[in-house]
Amino acid sequence: MTRATTLTRLLTTFGVLSAIAPLMLAQDLQSHPSPVLPSNILGPQLIVWSQLQKPEPLRPAVRTFTGTIVNDRGKNDRGKYVLKITSGSAYQLDDQQKASQYDGREVKLVGTEDENQRSVNVVSIE
């Protein structure tokens, strides 16, 4: 055998081994099933579930309040109209003009509560 033939065979062998080595060394992914999670773990299911949901902005729930509308006057100001409910809590009302029509009267008010501001966005007053 000539030196060129030996070199050609050696390079051919090296090329074939280079091509099949990754296949021989790769792990068989199907032989290792994915782990089964306990039923009390909800993380993966919630992630999949949340990707299926259509995102919607959070909206505060409309609810009914019963109480008396009063002008909560402080020192040196005209005050703001608030709804005082039987538990003693008071909610500032966003629609001061509508609230002024019911000053001193017991009402049923429908609106959305802003818990951070302790106020109510008025939908209707009866």
N, CA, C and O of each residue as an XYZ file, in Angstrom:
504
protein
N       0.835     -1.174      0.000
C       0.000      0.000      0.000
C       0.878      1.235      0.000
O       1.921      1.294      0.652
N       0.431      2.183     -0.731
C       1.203      3.404     -0.793
C       0.802      4.307      0.353
O      -0.217      4.142      1.024
N       1.651      5.236      0.516
C       1.414      6.184      1.599
C       0.134      6.995      1.345
O      -0.591      7.289      2.297
N      -0.157      7.358      0.121
C      -1.354      8.130     -0.233
C      -2.606      7.308      0.031
O      -3.599      7.850      0.518
N      -2.589      6.023     -0.273
C      -3.741      5.165     -0.049
C      -3.997      5.018      1.442
O      -5.145      5.076      1.881
N      -2.951      4.831      2.218
C      -3.090      4.718      3.671
C      -3.667      6.002      4.244
O      -4.544      5.957      5.107
N      -3.190      7.131      3.780
C      -3.693      8.424      4.249
C      -5.153      8.592      3.871
O      -5.935      9.100      4.674
N      -5.540      8.184      2.677
C      -6.932      8.297      2.229
C      -7.830      7.419      3.086
O      -8.901      7.857      3.508
N      -7.410      6.188      3.349
C      -8.207      5.297      4.191
C      -8.338      5.857      5.609
O      -9.415      5.818      6.204
N      -7.253      6.368      6.132
C      -7.267      6.933      7.480
C      -8.219      8.128      7.557
O      -8.984      8.246      8.514
N      -8.177      9.002      6.573
C      -9.082     10.169      6.550
C     -10.533      9.744      6.366
O     -11.433     10.339      6.959
N     -10.764      8.721      5.549
C     -12.122      8.223      5.341
C     -12.668      7.627      6.637
O     -13.812      7.882      7.013
N     -11.851      6.840      7.307
C     -12.260      6.243      8.577
C     -12.553      7.336      9.615
O     -13.551      7.273     10.333
N     -11.677      8.323      9.679
C     -11.870      9.431     10.619
C     -13.169     10.182     10.305
O     -13.899     10.564     11.220
N     -13.456     10.393      9.030
C     -14.680     11.100      8.627
C     -15.927     10.334      9.009
O     -16.894     10.916      9.500
N     -15.911      9.025      8.784
C     -17.067      8.191      9.124
C     -17.279      8.182     10.637
O     -18.406      8.331     11.109
N     -16.198      8.009     11.395
C     -16.310      8.011     12.856
C     -16.803      9.361     13.382
O     -17.595      9.413     14.323
N     -16.335     10.441     12.776
C     -16.789     11.783     13.185
C     -18.274     11.954     12.940
O     -18.959     12.627     13.710
N     -18.774     11.355     11.882
C     -20.183     11.503     11.545
C     -21.075     10.671     12.453
O     -22.164     11.115     12.816
N     -20.636      9.469     12.829
C     -21.519      8.607     13.621
C     -21.264      8.681     15.123
O     -22.076      8.179     15.900
N     -20.168      9.287     15.551
C     -19.861      9.367     16.982
C     -20.964     10.064     17.777
O     -21.353      9.553     18.827
N     -21.490     11.213     17.324
C     -22.563     11.846     18.102
C     -23.788     10.947     18.237
O     -24.456     10.964     19.270
N     -24.085     10.168     17.211
C     -25.235      9.277     17.275
C     -24.996      8.147     18.270
O     -25.915      7.729     18.974
N     -23.778      7.659     18.327
C     -23.455      6.569     19.239
C     -23.408      7.045     20.688
O     -23.744      6.288     21.598
N     -22.994      8.289     20.907
C     -22.840      8.806     22.258
C     -24.095      9.481     22.804
O     -24.207      9.719     24.007
N     -25.034      9.787     21.913
C     -26.256     10.475     22.351
C     -27.104      9.545     23.203
O     -27.150      8.338     22.966
N     -27.782     10.123     24.206
C     -28.659      9.329     25.055
C     -29.978      9.106     24.350
O     -30.453      9.957     23.597
N     -30.549      7.977     24.601
C     -31.860      7.667     24.053
C     -32.908      8.364     24.919
O     -33.189      7.923     26.033
N     -33.488      9.458     24.405
C     -34.431     10.259     25.196
C     -35.725      9.514     25.473
O     -36.386      9.777     26.478
N     -36.093      8.589     24.599
C     -37.332      7.856     24.817
C     -37.192      6.816     25.920
O     -38.197      6.389     26.488
N     -35.998      6.408     26.230
C     -35.824      5.408     27.282
C     -35.950      6.020     28.677
O     -36.053      5.281     29.656
N     -35.945      7.349     28.792
C     -36.085      8.032     30.079
C     -37.395      8.814     30.079
O     -37.435      9.950     29.608
N     -38.488      8.208     30.612
C     -39.765      8.934     30.616
C     -39.689     10.157     31.524
O     -38.912     10.191     32.478
N     -40.509     11.158     31.215
C     -40.525     12.359     32.054
C     -41.120     11.996     33.407
O     -42.003     11.142     33.489
N     -40.640     12.641     34.472
C     -41.110     12.296     35.817
C     -42.589     12.659     35.989
O     -43.080     13.634     35.420
N     -43.267     11.859     36.777
C     -44.669     12.115     37.084
C     -44.708     12.941     38.364
O     -44.156     12.544     39.390
N     -45.370     14.098     38.288
C     -45.455     14.992     39.444
C     -46.590     14.573     40.356
O     -47.608     14.063     39.889
N     -46.424     14.782     41.652
C     -47.528     14.504     42.578
C     -48.733     15.381     42.246
O     -48.576     16.492     41.739
N     -49.918     14.886     42.531
C     -51.140     15.608     42.167
C     -51.305     16.921     42.915
O     -52.071     17.780     42.477
N     -50.602     17.100     44.039
C     -50.761     18.348     44.794
C     -49.857     19.470     44.289
O     -49.879     20.565     44.851
N     -49.074     19.232     43.260
C     -48.233     20.274     42.671
C     -48.964     20.820     41.452
O     -49.237     20.084     40.503
N     -49.278     22.110     41.479
C     -50.072     22.704     40.409
C     -49.274     23.581     39.464
O     -49.816     24.048     38.461
N     -48.015     23.818     39.750
C     -47.234     24.754     38.947
C     -47.254     24.486     37.454
O     -47.678     25.360     36.698
N     -46.813     23.310     36.984
C     -46.786     23.074     35.544
C     -48.167     23.133     34.908
O     -48.325     23.643     33.799
N     -49.169     22.609     35.615
C     -50.506     22.644     35.047
C     -51.006     24.075     34.902
O     -51.657     24.410     33.912
N     -50.703     24.920     35.888
C     -51.147     26.309     35.816
C     -50.444     27.065     34.709
O     -51.038     27.941     34.079
N     -49.199     26.740     34.468
C     -48.476     27.407     33.394
C     -49.102     27.055     32.059
O     -49.337     27.932     31.228
N     -49.371     25.790     31.853
C     -50.003     25.365     30.607
C     -51.389     25.966     30.515
O     -51.781     26.472     29.464
N     -52.133     25.915     31.608
C     -53.488     26.451     31.620
C     -53.484     27.940     31.321
O     -54.319     28.420     30.554
N     -52.545     28.683     31.922
C     -52.530     30.127     31.728
C     -52.185     30.506     30.302
O     -52.609     31.560     29.828
N     -51.425     29.670     29.605
C     -51.095     29.962     28.216
C     -52.303     29.769     27.314
O     -52.348     30.318     26.213
N     -53.275     29.000     27.764
C     -54.475     28.775     26.976
C     -55.520     29.863     27.188
O     -56.468     29.974     26.410
N     -55.356     30.654     28.220
C     -56.330     31.688     28.550
C     -56.092     32.941     27.731
O     -54.961     33.269     27.373
N     -57.167     33.622     27.445
C     -57.075     34.919     26.786
C     -56.907     35.962     27.886
O     -57.780     36.073     28.747
N     -55.813     36.732     27.890
C     -55.602     37.707     28.958
C     -56.699     38.771     28.972
O     -57.089     39.292     27.927
N     -57.181     39.078     30.157
C     -58.169     40.141     30.335
C     -57.729     41.015     31.493
O     -57.216     40.507     32.490
N     -57.922     42.324     31.377
C     -57.548     43.196     32.492
C     -58.449     42.922     33.695
O     -59.621     42.575     33.551
N     -57.879     43.085     34.862
C     -58.670     42.903     36.077
C     -59.632     44.071     36.229
O     -59.253     45.235     36.094
N     -60.858     43.741     36.507
C     -61.867     44.773     36.736
C     -62.434     44.587     38.127
O     -62.735     43.463     38.530
N     -62.585     45.676     38.867
C     -63.180     45.524     40.197
C     -64.648     45.116     40.071
O     -65.342     45.520     39.138
N     -65.094     44.329     41.006
C     -66.470     43.854     40.989
C     -67.425     44.965     41.399
O     -67.148     45.730     42.323
N     -68.541     45.042     40.705
C     -69.591     45.996     41.052
C     -70.355     45.405     42.225
O     -70.747     44.239     42.196
N     -70.562     46.203     43.243
C     -71.317     45.736     44.399
C     -72.268     46.812     44.898
O     -72.194     47.968     44.482
N     -73.154     46.417     45.787
C     -74.164     47.329     46.332
C     -73.791     47.700     47.763
O     -73.449     46.839     48.574
N     -73.864     48.989     48.056
C     -73.592     49.511     49.395
C     -74.876     50.157     49.902
O     -75.619     50.758     49.126
N     -75.138     50.035     51.195
C     -76.281     50.708     51.810
C     -75.753     51.574     52.946
O     -74.976     51.118     53.785
N     -76.187     52.825     52.957
C     -75.734     53.733     53.997
C     -76.298     55.125     53.793
O     -77.251     55.322     53.039
N     -75.701     56.083     54.472
C     -76.160     57.471     54.411
C     -75.075     58.331     53.788
O     -73.898     58.225     54.130
N     -75.500     59.189     52.860
C     -74.550     60.124     52.248
C     -74.493     61.372     53.108
O     -75.512     61.996     53.402
N     -73.266     61.724     53.507
C     -73.071     62.908     54.341
C     -71.884     63.708     53.806
O     -71.000     63.177     53.134
N     -71.895     64.992     54.125
C     -70.771     65.846     53.762
C     -69.797     65.806     54.923
O     -70.104     66.272     56.021
N     -68.641     65.255     54.682
C     -67.625     65.069     55.714
C     -66.747     66.317     55.755
O     -65.622     66.315     55.254
N     -67.275     67.379     56.356
C     -66.565     68.657     56.386
C     -65.425     68.618     57.394
O     -65.587     68.175     58.531
N     -64.287     69.086     56.949
C     -63.157     69.251     57.850
C     -63.035     70.720     58.192
O     -63.870     71.531     57.792
N     -62.016     71.056     58.916
C     -61.793     72.459     59.261
C     -61.423     73.242     58.004
O     -60.581     72.807     57.218
N     -62.054     74.389     57.821
C     -61.740     75.332     56.740
C     -61.880     74.742     55.332
O     -61.157     75.163     54.429
N     -62.780     73.788     55.118
C     -63.012     73.341     53.748
C     -64.488     72.990     53.563
O     -65.244     72.863     54.527
N     -64.866     72.840     52.320
C     -66.262     72.538     51.994
C     -66.580     71.073     52.234
O     -67.751     70.702     52.322
N     -65.567     70.242     52.341
C     -65.796     68.828     52.601
C     -66.094     68.031     51.347
O     -66.301     68.582     50.266
N     -66.110     66.766     51.513
C     -66.397     65.833     50.431
C     -67.560     64.964     50.866
O     -67.726     64.674     52.051
N     -68.363     64.551     49.897
C     -69.460     63.655     50.209
C     -68.925     62.241     50.339
O     -68.151     61.765     49.508
N     -69.361     61.582     51.407
C     -68.958     60.213     51.677
C     -70.204     59.384     51.941
O     -71.269     59.912     52.260
N     -70.049     58.080     51.801
C     -71.105     57.152     52.149
C     -70.718     56.501     53.460
O     -69.713     55.794     53.538
N     -71.527     56.744     54.504
C     -71.275     56.112     55.804
C     -72.182     54.896     55.891
O     -73.401     54.996     55.747
N     -71.559     53.741     56.131
C     -72.342     52.515     56.241
C     -72.498     52.135     57.699
O     -71.824     52.692     58.565
N     -73.392     51.182     57.978
C     -73.763     50.847     59.351
C     -72.596     50.375     60.206
O     -72.636     50.528     61.427
N     -71.563     49.808     59.603
C     -70.421     49.341     60.395
C     -69.556     50.503     60.878
O     -68.622     50.297     61.653
N     -69.857     51.712     60.432
C     -69.086     52.880     60.834
C     -68.039     53.287     59.816
O     -67.412     54.338     59.949
N     -67.848     52.455     58.795
C     -66.887     52.789     57.743
C     -67.453     53.871     56.847
O     -68.669     54.014     56.716
N     -66.563     54.629     56.232
C     -66.976     55.673     55.302
C     -66.174     55.533     54.016
O     -64.975     55.257     54.045
N     -66.847     55.726     52.892
C     -66.209     55.661     51.581
C     -66.375     57.001     50.883
O     -67.489     57.516     50.777
N     -65.283     57.562     50.409
C     -65.374     58.785     49.628
C     -65.983     58.425     48.277
O     -65.703     57.361     47.725
N     -66.812     59.312     47.753
C     -67.508     59.048     46.496
C     -66.869     59.849     45.369
O     -66.544     61.025     45.534
N     -66.693     59.199     44.224
C     -66.026     59.883     43.115
C     -66.941     60.883     42.412
O     -66.454     61.875     41.869
N     -68.254     60.648     42.410
C     -69.192     61.551     41.740
C     -69.825     62.463     42.792
O     -70.913     62.186     43.296
N     -69.127     63.552     43.116
C     -69.566     64.469     44.166
C     -70.871     65.179     43.794
O     -71.698     65.446     44.666
N     -71.058     65.483     42.518
C     -72.275     66.187     42.095
C     -73.506     65.301     42.297
O     -74.522     65.758     42.820
N     -73.417     64.052     41.890
C     -74.539     63.138     42.077
C     -74.787     62.893     43.566
O     -75.937     62.833     44.002
N     -73.712     62.750     44.345
C     -73.837     62.495     45.779
C     -74.498     63.676     46.499
O     -75.236     63.472     47.462
N     -74.242     64.905     46.043
C     -74.796     66.091     46.719
C     -76.322     66.103     46.687
O     -76.948     66.702     47.561
N     -76.922     65.462     45.710
C     -78.384     65.407     45.605
C     -79.003     64.544     46.704
O     -80.206     64.631     46.952
N     -78.200     63.719     47.360
C     -78.699     62.790     48.377
C     -78.141     63.098     49.765
O     -78.151     62.231     50.639
N     -77.659     64.310     49.974
C     -77.043     64.691     51.248
C     -77.991     64.420     52.413
O     -79.122     64.906     52.431
N     -77.519     63.637     53.385
C     -78.298     63.337     54.579
C     -79.312     62.219     54.404
O     -80.036     61.904     55.348
N     -79.386     61.620     53.248
C     -80.388     60.582     52.992
C     -79.757     59.193     52.976
O     -78.600     59.012     52.599
N     -80.564     58.218     53.400
C     -80.127     56.828     53.327
C     -80.345     56.351     51.890
O     -81.399     56.574     51.295
N     -79.324     55.691     51.354
C     -79.366     55.310     49.941
C     -78.873     53.887     49.743
O     -78.237     53.288     50.610
N     -79.192     53.382     48.579
C     -78.589     52.151     48.088
C     -77.720     52.581     46.913
O     -78.219     53.090     45.909
N     -76.431     52.373     47.051
C     -75.472     52.846     46.059
C     -74.831     51.645     45.377
O     -74.410     50.702     46.048
N     -74.755     51.671     44.064
C     -74.090     50.617     43.305
C     -72.808     51.222     42.743
O     -72.827     52.297     42.143
N     -71.691     50.517     42.945
C     -70.417     51.035     42.464
C     -69.296     50.028     42.644
O     -69.507     48.905     43.101
N     -68.105     50.458     42.274
C     -66.917     49.618     42.424
C     -66.024     50.250     43.477
O     -65.775     51.455     43.473
N     -65.550     49.400     44.379
C     -64.735     49.882     45.489
C     -63.267     49.932     45.101
O     -62.733     48.993     44.510
N     -62.630     51.032     45.440
C     -61.176     51.148     45.316
C     -60.641     50.997     46.731
O     -60.620     51.954     47.504
N     -60.205     49.775     47.063
C     -59.805     49.482     48.438
C     -58.605     50.300     48.888
O     -58.499     50.638     50.066
N     -57.697     50.624     47.967
C     -56.515     51.400     48.338
C     -56.877     52.820     48.742
O     -56.278     53.378     49.661
N     -57.844     53.400     48.069
C     -58.230     54.788     48.332
C     -59.391     54.900     49.323
O     -59.733     56.003     49.751
N     -59.999     53.768     49.689
C     -61.203     53.765     50.532
C     -62.269     54.647     49.896
O     -62.885     55.486     50.554
N     -62.470     54.432     48.587
C     -63.462     55.213     47.862
C     -64.305     54.285     46.993
O     -63.979     53.116     46.788
N     -65.408     54.855     46.487
C     -66.307     54.103     45.615
C     -66.505     54.898     44.340
O     -66.777     56.098     44.374
N     -66.364     54.215     43.218
C     -66.685     54.789     41.921
C     -68.180     54.519     41.703
O     -68.592     53.373     41.523
N     -68.977     55.583     41.720
C     -70.428     55.471     41.712
C     -70.918     55.061     40.330
O     -70.540     55.650     39.316
N     -71.779     54.024     40.313
C     -72.486     53.641     39.090
C     -73.891     54.216     39.156
O     -74.360     54.840     38.204
N     -74.573     54.001     40.306
C     -75.915     54.563     40.480
C     -76.210     54.735     41.965
O     -75.626     54.071     42.822
N     -77.149     55.664     42.242
C     -77.612     55.910     43.612
C     -79.118     55.901     43.597
O     -79.739     56.543     42.749
N     -79.717     55.176     44.529
C     -81.188     55.154     44.689
C     -81.536     55.551     46.102
O     -82.713     55.600     46.457
